[in-house]
Amino acid sequence: MKLLDYFQKLTQIPHCSHHSEKLKLFLTDFVKARGYQVKSDSAGNIIAFKGSPKLSLQAHYDMVCVGKAPEIETFTEDGWLYARDSSLGADNGIAIAMMMVLMDDGKECEYLFTADEEVGLIGANALSFPLQSSYMLNLDSEDEAEVYIGCAGGVDIFAQKSYETLSCEKDFYEITVSGLPGGHSGVEIHKNIPNAIKLFAEFCQKHDCLVASLEGGERINSIPVQCRAIVACEKVPESQPHIDVKKIFRKFSVVQHTHEIIDLLCKFPHGVLAWNDKLAIPDQSVNLATVAVKNGICDIAVSARAMDDAGLQKVETEIADLFTLYGYDVKSEGKYSAWKPEVNDFSEIVCEKMEEVFGACHYRAIHAGLECAVLSSLYPDMKIASIGPNIRSPHSSHEKVEIASVTKTYEVVKKIVDALC
């Protein structure tokens, strides 16, 4: 299948967030070779079009790199496509491959490839192209037979505090938390996936450890998989599932008020803060994403989400107040509004085509940040919907995409394109 062949090719072109220049060049050359006009902007976004399009197809071309990525080796098992010991990049590479096949067929649409979506919707926020289309189909959803018409807003919150350090004569140990499944900090935040940072903090609190250095978590939008620290303890702490303890035969300086850091991490309300019964998804959540202690300076990063702007402001304020209570300097970055759910003539067309292929269609909202939220504010007159194939555990080394679902979802996309283009 050409679509999967294209996706396989994309996996071999490095395109981690902030490092996707090679894929940008590849896509630009691909578009030009098929006779489309193409433009790019300073943020790295790419727009390609032909004729007078009514429909814009949109996807981001960066990926979350976990494990061995961008060294990606794919394999299939039981009808699903995986990557060996790394994230797969089906989010959003499958969408890019779909758009490439449509361009091979000369479909007269707008094709919008946005940059650095996975690190704060950077490309979408900086987008300045004057789009021609009345409708936009975002291809960044992860459940077949569903049409997404709303999403959470989000904000990243960063906290920092400097601590005094002092010498310590206790025995030192290397503590490693590993082997956790990880997952998406939005769509999987309700699954009670263990957080490596929380496990470490609870372990340290139990064994009264003093921290010399600490590095936990991988990125702002992933549930932490690993944590590594050097600590001093009065008694020998014992290893336990996912937590390995190794004695170190040298001395380090430790943070004088370690108990304050550990207390904060233990009390931090990682997970779902409020549930949305109407949408049957989390309404408000926060992800304790990364923490680092080095030379007495503690840096903590978290991501907060909510299904409406008032809820997002509430979470942001509460988390900032918690950090301030412990004496941390706090700042917020990358804030974006929620995308309010709406059924309209375009979403009805999308749902109709979905029913023709899958025999069913459901309107949904997602507890994650889709670029639709930003794009709907930039182009308020444009009607937007989002669809995609079954993708599970994105942003983790367990990411997989269902091959049959890719095939059928592409059929839906073709039907929508044929109806409007």
Legacy VTK file of the C-alpha trace (Angstrom):
# vtk DataFile Version 3.0
C-alpha trace
ASCII
DATASET POLYDATA
POINTS 421 float
0.000 0.000 0.000
1.501 3.296 -1.134
0.333 5.132 1.988
2.220 2.803 4.328
5.240 2.830 2.022
5.294 6.618 2.315
4.949 6.406 6.089
7.840 3.950 6.256
9.946 6.428 4.278
8.993 9.212 6.708
10.168 7.130 9.690
13.645 7.095 8.181
13.862 10.892 7.970
14.676 12.416 11.396
11.918 14.807 12.496
11.971 15.137 16.271
10.446 18.392 17.491
12.877 21.302 17.040
14.973 19.083 14.723
12.745 18.451 11.700
14.651 20.405 9.037
15.374 17.299 6.946
11.699 16.395 6.726
10.805 19.993 5.874
13.185 19.881 2.900
11.858 16.487 1.832
8.234 17.660 1.902
9.029 20.881 0.062
10.751 18.973 -2.738
7.933 16.402 -2.843
5.286 19.111 -3.235
7.172 21.028 -5.927
7.756 17.853 -7.943
3.968 17.363 -8.182
3.228 20.819 -9.519
1.866 22.470 -6.401
2.638 26.005 -5.381
4.473 25.995 -2.080
5.361 28.550 0.574
6.988 28.352 3.986
7.258 30.805 6.857
9.793 31.652 9.542
8.271 29.115 11.973
8.825 26.262 9.509
5.202 25.828 8.408
4.605 24.709 4.812
1.549 25.447 2.652
0.967 23.794 -0.726
-1.992 24.319 -3.033
-3.288 23.931 -6.541
-6.320 25.546 -8.184
-8.949 27.263 -5.990
-9.309 24.888 -3.048
-12.327 24.747 -0.742
-10.739 22.285 1.660
-7.514 22.517 3.661
-5.929 19.290 4.918
-3.719 19.869 7.931
-1.165 17.886 9.939
2.045 18.566 11.860
5.330 17.097 10.680
7.296 16.875 13.927
7.132 13.893 16.287
7.805 13.101 19.937
11.055 11.133 20.033
11.189 8.550 22.818
13.679 5.718 23.292
15.880 5.120 20.254
14.015 7.610 18.048
14.835 9.112 15.586
16.471 5.747 14.888
13.200 3.964 14.065
12.832 0.300 13.179
9.234 -0.674 12.410
7.569 -4.070 12.693
4.034 -5.445 12.485
2.235 -7.686 14.948
-1.428 -8.757 15.011
-2.435 -6.088 12.507
-0.664 -3.215 14.270
2.466 -1.308 13.243
5.047 -0.637 15.985
8.576 0.715 16.398
11.180 -1.312 18.245
12.184 0.403 21.507
11.116 3.855 20.328
8.130 6.013 19.549
6.721 5.367 16.081
5.739 8.803 14.832
2.333 7.664 13.557
1.353 10.858 15.357
1.364 12.625 12.879
3.313 10.797 10.161
0.323 8.722 9.009
-1.491 11.979 8.219
1.501 13.275 6.249
1.547 10.037 4.235
-2.179 10.398 3.452
-1.594 13.923 2.164
1.327 12.728 0.035
-0.873 10.117 -1.693
-3.552 12.737 -2.374
-0.924 15.004 -3.946
0.235 12.104 -6.102
-3.364 11.998 -7.370
-3.329 15.753 -8.043
-6.189 16.593 -5.661
-6.749 20.352 -5.626
-6.718 21.037 -1.904
-4.655 23.177 0.399
-2.091 21.084 2.254
-0.910 22.663 5.477
2.098 21.093 7.242
2.733 22.741 10.611
5.966 22.692 12.591
6.735 21.842 16.220
3.213 20.964 17.305
4.427 18.592 19.986
6.301 21.281 21.912
3.573 23.863 22.384
1.808 24.206 19.000
4.618 26.550 17.983
4.050 26.421 14.224
0.292 26.868 14.438
0.641 29.838 16.784
3.051 31.543 14.372
1.081 30.731 11.203
0.635 33.705 8.862
-0.533 32.161 5.572
-3.760 33.601 4.084
-5.675 30.333 3.687
-8.170 30.152 0.813
-10.354 27.317 2.046
-13.711 27.485 3.815
-13.158 24.135 5.537
-10.250 22.432 7.287
-9.804 18.721 7.990
-7.220 18.159 10.705
-5.759 14.633 10.592
-4.321 14.429 14.095
-6.949 12.392 15.974
-6.412 8.856 17.193
-9.736 6.977 17.118
-11.451 5.693 13.994
-15.128 6.368 13.254
-15.049 9.477 15.427
-15.183 13.130 14.409
-13.511 15.470 16.849
-15.099 18.893 17.113
-13.521 20.169 20.339
-10.320 19.919 22.396
-8.693 21.057 25.612
-6.729 24.219 26.036
-3.346 24.004 27.687
-0.462 25.810 29.334
3.072 24.845 30.394
4.157 25.981 33.861
7.775 26.238 34.987
9.044 26.660 38.556
12.557 27.223 39.909
14.186 27.669 43.299
17.786 27.782 44.546
18.776 25.861 47.680
21.871 25.859 49.863
24.024 22.729 49.636
26.203 21.144 52.286
28.590 18.237 52.666
27.242 14.949 53.968
28.959 11.948 55.528
26.105 9.495 55.028
26.334 6.695 52.473
25.377 7.635 48.921
23.264 5.677 46.459
22.197 5.952 42.838
18.423 5.590 42.577
17.014 4.687 39.153
13.318 4.515 38.341
12.716 2.799 34.982
10.584 0.357 33.029
7.367 2.358 33.313
4.959 2.447 30.327
4.697 6.234 29.949
2.021 7.784 27.810
0.353 10.926 26.507
-0.094 13.564 29.188
-3.579 14.424 27.906
-5.473 11.510 26.383
-3.955 8.991 28.826
-3.788 11.083 31.985
-6.858 9.289 33.420
-5.372 5.793 33.072
-3.443 5.862 36.362
-0.148 5.313 34.552
2.604 5.523 37.200
4.735 8.673 37.159
8.473 8.047 37.647
8.952 11.340 39.493
6.145 10.597 41.947
7.506 7.083 42.583
10.948 8.528 43.287
9.601 11.191 45.664
7.545 8.662 47.615
10.595 6.372 47.845
12.775 9.206 49.157
10.159 10.267 51.671
9.887 6.711 52.981
13.674 6.303 53.353
14.424 9.885 54.486
16.866 10.466 51.606
18.831 13.653 50.952
19.136 14.625 47.289
22.479 15.481 45.708
21.240 15.496 42.108
18.069 14.528 40.296
16.861 14.217 36.725
13.360 12.918 36.051
10.964 12.827 33.130
11.516 13.234 29.423
9.362 16.023 27.980
6.527 18.356 28.863
3.726 16.378 27.168
4.655 12.858 28.308
3.969 11.037 31.564
7.480 10.460 33.015
9.033 7.068 32.307
12.407 7.405 34.034
14.076 9.150 36.948
17.694 9.044 38.124
19.131 10.558 41.276
22.087 10.546 43.640
20.919 10.505 47.260
22.315 10.044 50.760
20.564 7.813 53.302
21.083 6.822 56.948
19.943 3.244 56.298
20.392 1.146 53.162
17.253 1.544 51.022
16.024 -1.628 49.349
15.238 -1.939 45.658
11.621 -2.516 44.679
9.722 -2.995 41.405
10.840 -0.320 38.900
13.250 1.207 41.469
16.878 0.101 41.480
19.336 1.057 44.244
23.115 0.976 43.780
25.661 2.070 46.393
28.230 4.712 45.373
31.617 4.829 47.091
32.157 8.594 47.056
30.690 11.692 48.690
28.599 14.538 47.260
27.080 17.790 48.447
23.355 17.514 49.149
20.472 19.991 49.110
20.074 21.313 52.645
16.271 21.395 52.555
15.708 18.251 50.504
12.555 17.513 52.515
10.926 20.586 50.972
11.506 19.356 47.402
10.342 15.838 48.222
7.282 17.129 50.080
6.329 19.303 47.097
6.728 16.427 44.630
4.712 14.070 46.836
1.901 16.575 47.308
1.808 17.699 43.682
-1.648 16.760 42.259
-0.523 14.857 39.161
-3.471 13.438 37.181
-7.141 14.264 36.652
-8.363 17.227 38.705
-11.963 17.276 37.431
-14.078 15.008 35.219
-16.416 16.110 32.399
-19.494 13.848 32.610
-21.048 15.303 29.454
-18.027 14.546 27.276
-16.941 11.468 29.308
-13.338 12.699 29.391
-11.148 14.567 31.900
-12.185 18.195 32.273
-9.063 19.460 34.046
-5.699 17.773 34.542
-2.052 18.389 35.249
1.066 16.377 34.369
4.173 16.523 36.572
6.474 16.319 33.565
10.123 16.948 34.446
12.260 17.797 37.456
15.972 18.509 37.718
18.172 19.284 40.714
21.709 20.373 39.896
24.136 22.472 41.952
21.345 23.275 44.372
18.936 24.608 41.747
15.599 22.801 41.386
13.676 23.153 38.106
10.179 21.688 37.699
8.019 21.692 34.549
4.353 20.713 34.340
1.634 20.795 31.687
-1.957 21.721 32.557
-5.092 21.151 30.443
-8.780 22.011 30.620
-11.806 21.738 28.340
-12.684 25.434 28.668
-10.699 28.610 29.236
-12.135 29.292 32.705
-11.094 25.833 33.860
-7.617 26.288 32.398
-7.163 29.572 34.251
-8.290 27.888 37.461
-5.747 25.067 37.131
-2.949 27.443 36.142
-3.638 29.654 39.163
-3.831 26.732 41.606
-0.564 25.200 40.400
1.211 28.559 40.440
-0.070 29.178 43.985
1.256 25.781 45.106
4.731 26.514 43.766
4.659 30.020 45.248
3.732 28.562 48.635
7.037 26.642 48.539
8.953 29.785 47.529
9.465 28.981 43.846
9.653 31.490 41.007
6.895 30.599 38.535
6.246 31.396 34.885
3.768 30.128 32.273
4.451 29.621 28.574
2.716 28.359 25.426
-0.846 28.947 26.616
-3.579 28.186 24.084
-7.360 28.294 24.298
-9.746 25.364 24.219
-11.614 24.582 20.987
-15.323 24.784 21.784
-17.333 21.831 20.369
-19.694 22.717 17.480
-21.679 20.637 14.981
-21.993 22.425 11.618
-22.460 21.683 7.908
-18.820 20.624 7.509
-18.750 18.287 10.501
-21.961 16.746 9.162
-20.288 16.051 5.792
-17.343 14.447 7.591
-19.656 12.334 9.739
-21.681 11.255 6.703
-18.550 9.997 4.922
-17.406 8.296 8.120
-20.701 6.400 8.294
-20.354 5.309 4.652
-17.037 3.607 5.453
-17.359 2.498 9.076
-21.130 2.188 9.392
-21.037 4.502 12.406
-19.894 7.967 13.433
-19.638 9.707 16.790
-18.874 13.311 17.641
-16.153 13.660 20.247
-13.955 16.138 22.078
-10.430 15.274 23.232
-8.509 16.098 26.389
-5.426 17.147 24.479
-4.249 20.138 22.512
-5.166 19.954 18.859
-3.948 22.639 16.521
-7.628 23.131 15.691
-7.900 25.283 18.815
-5.247 27.704 17.562
-6.353 27.581 13.924
-9.991 28.247 14.789
-8.922 31.433 16.562
-6.674 32.494 13.658
-9.346 31.720 11.031
-12.677 32.220 12.859
-14.768 31.858 9.681
-13.253 28.492 8.776
-15.151 25.344 9.809
-12.890 22.651 11.236
-13.139 18.976 12.116
-10.527 16.372 13.047
-10.290 12.637 12.284
-7.650 9.906 12.345
-6.979 6.155 12.548
-6.573 4.104 15.706
-3.285 5.116 17.341
-2.484 3.899 20.814
0.061 5.154 23.389
1.485 8.040 21.352
4.489 9.827 22.871
5.811 6.521 24.212
7.863 3.518 23.096
4.600 1.527 23.070
3.052 3.649 20.308
1.211 1.638 17.659
-1.169 2.244 14.759
-3.749 -0.199 13.417
-3.101 -0.922 9.740
-6.717 -1.728 8.783
-7.831 1.470 10.504
-5.341 3.500 8.449
-6.757 2.046 5.239
-10.374 2.741 6.147
-9.694 6.216 7.531
-7.940 7.128 4.299
-11.078 6.034 2.437
-13.008 8.552 4.525
-10.497 11.287 3.743
-10.752 10.553 0.005
-14.535 10.746 0.133
-14.409 14.114 1.890
-11.859 15.417 -0.603
-13.925 14.191 -3.559
-17.058 15.834 -2.130
-15.416 19.240 -1.646
-12.536 19.393 -4.135
LINES 1 422
421 0 1 2 3 4 5 6 7 8 9 10 11 12 13 14 15 16 17 18 19 20 21 22 23 24 25 26 27 28 29 30 31 32 33 34 35 36 37 38 39 40 41 42 43 44 45 46 47 48 49 50 51 52 53 54 55 56 57 58 59 60 61 62 63 64 65 66 67 68 69 70 71 72 73 74 75 76 77 78 79 80 81 82 83 84 85 86 87 88 89 90 91 92 93 94 95 96 97 98 99 100 101 102 103 104 105 106 107 108 109 110 111 112 113 114 115 116 117 118 119 120 121 122 123 124 125 126 127 128 129 130 131 132 133 134 135 136 137 138 139 140 141 142 143 144 145 146 147 148 149 150 151 152 153 154 155 156 157 158 159 160 161 162 163 164 165 166 167 168 169 170 171 172 173 174 175 176 177 178 179 180 181 182 183 184 185 186 187 188 189 190 191 192 193 194 195 196 197 198 199 200 201 202 203 204 205 206 207 208 209 210 211 212 213 214 215 216 217 218 219 220 221 222 223 224 225 226 227 228 229 230 231 232 233 234 235 236 237 238 239 240 241 242 243 244 245 246 247 248 249 250 251 252 253 254 255 256 257 258 259 260 261 262 263 264 265 266 267 268 269 270 271 272 273 274 275 276 277 278 279 280 281 282 283 284 285 286 287 288 289 290 291 292 293 294 295 296 297 298 299 300 301 302 303 304 305 306 307 308 309 310 311 312 313 314 315 316 317 318 319 320 321 322 323 324 325 326 327 328 329 330 331 332 333 334 335 336 337 338 339 340 341 342 343 344 345 346 347 348 349 350 351 352 353 354 355 356 357 358 359 360 361 362 363 364 365 366 367 368 369 370 371 372 373 374 375 376 377 378 379 380 381 382 383 384 385 386 387 388 389 390 391 392 393 394 395 396 397 398 399 400 401 402 403 404 405 406 407 408 409 410 411 412 413 414 415 416 417 418 419 420
